[in-house]
C-alpha cells in the first residue's frame, strides 16, 4: 500500500535533482521552486497524517527511483552504499569474499567464485544459495544482503547455504580483491596474441598495454582484442586503449549535450603502442558503452576488423554528481558519437510505446569510415564479420533470464568430473539432457506472435465465436511447443552458453579462456582471418 501511494503522490515532483544541474534551471526557476514547495508540504503532511506508520527514507527512495525510471536505465540515485560500490567498480579493488553474487528476495546465489579468494578457499561453488549471513536471515534483510558479505580485511563472516538440497555452513575470512581489467592473455599460435579486456576500470589501458608488450615479446605479429561481455566503464580509459593503436591527436569520441560544458571532443594524447599490427576486435550483444567506443572508433578509423555480433547499443554518457549526505546522482549528461559521426544508441528512451517501453531504433543512417566503407548508426556496432554462434534472440535471453542454463550447469557439475579442460566435451546426449531439463522448468518468455494472438483473443472475445476462440488457443499451444523445437534450431548459440557456464565451474574463468583458444568460433575465425593478410586488408579497404 505504501509503495502504491508513493508512486501516485510523489513521482510528479521530482525533476528537482536533475533540473538543478541543467541549464533549464534559470529559465524555469519559478516552476522548480513551486514544485519543490508542493513536494515539501506533501511529504510532511503524508508522513504526519497517513493512517499507518510510514518510513520517510523508504518513501523518498521509492519516489526518486520511480521518477528516474521514467528517463533511462542509467540515470540512478546512489545512496552511500551505492557510491562505494561505484568507486570500487572504477578502482578495480575492494575487500570482500571474492565472488560474483546474485541477489534474490530470500537468498543470495553464488554465480562465480574467483579462484584462490575467500569464497573459493572456503569451498563455495556456483549455484550455492546463501540463506543466512551471521545471525541475519537473507529473507529478513530489507536491503541488498550481499552488502553483509563485504567488510574489512581479515575479518570473518559465517554463512549458511543450501547446496543440492543440503544445508551447509562455512566461515570466510575477507581479504582484498583485485579486479583485473585484463583477466587473461596468451598466444593462440606462434604469431597470434589474444587479450581479454573485461572492464574499463582505471587499470584497463595500463594492463592492456602491458599485455601487448608481453605478447609481442613472445612473437605476436597480430592481435585479437576480446570485448565480448564487457559492459563498459570509464570513457577516458576507452580513449586511452584506442590510443594504443592510433596516433596521438586522433579524434575518438565526441559528446553532445544540452549543457554546453558537457560538449567535448576526446582526442588521443599519447604516442601509440603499435600503429601497424593487424588487429581484430571481438564484440557481442553484451559489449556496451566504452566497449562500443573502442570497437566503433577502431572500425571508423579502419584500424581493426570488428567480428562477432551486434553490440548492445548504449550511446549515452553518465557522470556522478554529488548530492548531500554522501549520496550522488549518476545522470545521463550526453550522447556520444564515434569518429564518423555515428550515435550507436539502440533504444529511444524518450519516445516510448503504449506499454511505456523504450522504442528500438529501426531507421538507420549511413556513415562512412576513413577509407569510405559504409557503417550505420542507431543499433550498436555492427561487426564487419558476423559470427552466428554469438547472436542472441528472445529464446536465448529467456533461458539466461530464467537461469535455465545456470541451473543445468549446476546439476551437470555434480554429475560429471574432468581432470583438465582438454578432457571436457559437451556431447549430443548432453544437449538432449539439457532439452529435457528445459522442458521441466516451464521457463517463461513470450514471442511477438503470442502477444498478438493473446491481444486478439482478449480484445475480440465478444466478436469471435467459440470455434475461433478454440482455434486461437490451439495456435497458441502450437507456438508454445515450437519453443522447445527452437532449442534444436538454435543449438549452436545455446550450446556455447552452456559450455561457457560449465567450463567455469571446473576450471574457473582462466580455464574458460584457455578453452576458448581451441574451441571458440569467434577466436578461431579471427585467427584464420589474421592469417590471411590479403583478406584482412580487403575488408578494411
Secondary structure, 3 states (H helix, E strand, C coil): CHHHHHHHHHHHHCCHHHHHCCCHHHHCHHHHHHHHHHHHHHHHHHHHHCCCCCCHHHHHHHHHHHHHHCCCCCCEEECHHHHHHHHHHHHCEEEECCEEEEECCCCEEEEEECCCCHHHHCCCCCCCEEEEECCEEHHHCCCCHHHHHCCCCCCEEEEEEEECCEEEEEEEECEEEECCCCCEEEECCCCEEEEECCCECCCHHHHHHHHHHHHHHCCCCEEEEECCCCCCECHHHHHHHHHCCCCCCCEEEEEECCCHHHCEEEECCCCCCCCCCEEEEEECCCCCCHHHHHHHHHHHCCCCEEEECCCCCCCEEEEEEECCCCCEEEEEEEEEEECCCCCCCCEEEEEECCCCCEEECCCCCEEECCCCCEEECCCCCCCCEECHHHCCCHHHHHHHHCCHHHHHHHHHHHHCCCCCHHHCCCCHHHHHHHHHHHHHHCCCCCCHHHHHHHHHHHHHCCCCCHHHHHHHHHHHHHHHHHHHHHHHHCHHHHHHHHHHHHHHHHHHHHHHHHHHHHHCHHHHHHHHHHCCHHHHHHHHC
